[in-house]
Amino acid sequence: MDVTTLAVALISVGGTLGGTLGGAVLSQRASREQSERADREREQERGEQALQAKRDLYADLNATARAYRVAARDAVQAAGRSESIDPAVLNAAKEAWADQYSQAQMALTKDVLEVASKLNRALGAGYSVVKQLPSSPDLDEAYERANAWFSGPMSDGVYLLRVTLRHDLGVEVEPHFEQTRTQMLAVLDSARRSLEHQLAAERVQVAGSP
């Protein structure tokens, strides 16, 4: 075999091996890129599912808080008109909120949980307002106090929860939201404590009546 023939043979073999190895490398690269793309898509899908679950949780939390406040306010207004009150409506709203709040406690961020927690206590105070109405020594004052609570602090508290949830989802972002949230929470907590003090004093008065 002369040198030229040998060179041609070596080049031929080298080309074949090079093509085979090159094809294998390209195939591995394509497979790796496809796998990485699939991983990214799965991660994106998991993120979207988590975000949707969070939206659903927030929507239910907001809805049950509003329903609880409305049921309590309606009970007060019905009593003020001397209409019969179905306690099952208010109790159902109370239980729905309690169940949703219990679930949310395991998933809410610290700031959102703080708002939900203080609102939960405020809603509980509102429930006491309704339940204590029939035994109040001064019904006119009691109705005025109840209406003021549900149209004022309680309404603001439910509004604050909704805004906080929207802010956490990135739907409604205000530049000074943290300061506003802190101020509104302080007002709600102060109003709740004042209301609870009034209710406690009233219970003592009723208990001491002949």
Buried (B, 14 or more C-beta within 10 A) or exposed (E): EEEEEEEEEEEEEEEEEEEEEEEEEEEEEEEEEEEEEEEEEEEEEEEEEEEEEBEEBBEBBBBBBBBBBBBBBBBBBBBBEEEEBEEEBBEBBBEBBBEBBEEBEEEBEEBBBBBBBBBBBBBBBBBBBBBBBEEBEEEEEBBEBBBEBBEEBBBBBBEBBBBBBBBBBEEEEEEEBEEBBEEBBEBBBEBBEEBBEBBEEBBEEEEEEE
